[in-house]
Amino acid sequence: MANDNAQLTALADTTRRAVFELVAERPRSVAEITRALPVTQSAVSQHLKVLKAAQLVRAEPKGASNIYHVDPDGLASLRAELDRFWSKTLAAYKIAVEQPPEEER
Amino acid sequence: MSTHAADTSVKQSVVVEAPIERAFKVFTEDFGSFKPAEHNLLAVQIAETVFEPRVGGHIYDRGVDGSECRWARVLAYQPPNRVVLSWNISPQWQIETDPEKASEWEVRFTAETANRTRVEIEHRKLERHGEGWESVRDGVAGDGGWPLYLQRYADLLAHQA
């Protein structure tokens, strides 16, 4: 994935990782994240900006503020893994099912 | 075989030269014979994979030492057309005990001719694996808490350190 480096860098910072983990736990606003951490709101905003650029979180406007969610594209890796799994499984299944039935027990 | 994808699901299909009844039977009864060998959450080799053909049943692997791993639960069982199962495997390839965090996979069988069947798989609700990641917060203590992709980054970090 081309984003690996950006995401890696984004999570290398301890505070930024804490911000990400709070968002991963459940969607939260900047204010909520700030309350949970010993840093200023503007620092949290900066961290969110980096996480957003790295496609780890996504902002959804709600009223006057943004609610931050985990970016579903972060599922790309899991999806790729399952894609490989199912494609191997179906290929092997095709061979198994197309064997002449008399080969069955 | 084709692959396409929405954000939170994986879809694949294959057309096989077999009647629908046989396609269904082989898929369910013989699942263990064609699933990839690396799909094994046990510490030992798999002796057999059992597909319990009823709603509420499981697919489980039994290891050569008798240990068992129940990694899917049957949610719908409609031979020869359809099965729906849960996928109780976390992105870290560990058993997911929380049913809320299990995704699900549906297998649909459609007769194209008397001897040809289309088999479609939709593995969906993948976002469930990524929601409520309390374990991610605890992930610093134990690496089991990290989703696969984060684990990869963590590994990279460790190598760079």
Interface residues (C-beta under 8 A of the other chain):
Chain A: M1 D4 Q7 L8 L11 A12 E21 L22 A24 E25 R26 V70 P72 D73 G74 L75 A76 S77 L78 R79 E81 L82 D83 F85 W86 S87 K88 T89 L90 A91 A92 Y93 K94 I95 A96 V97 E98 P101
Chain B: M1 T3 A5 D7 T8 S9 V10 Q12 S13 V14 V16 E17 A18 R22 A23 V26 F27 D30 S33 F34 K35 P36 H39 P91 V119 I121 H123 L126 E127 H129 G130 G132 W133 E134 V136 R137 G139 P147 L148 Y149 L150 R152 Y153 L156 L157
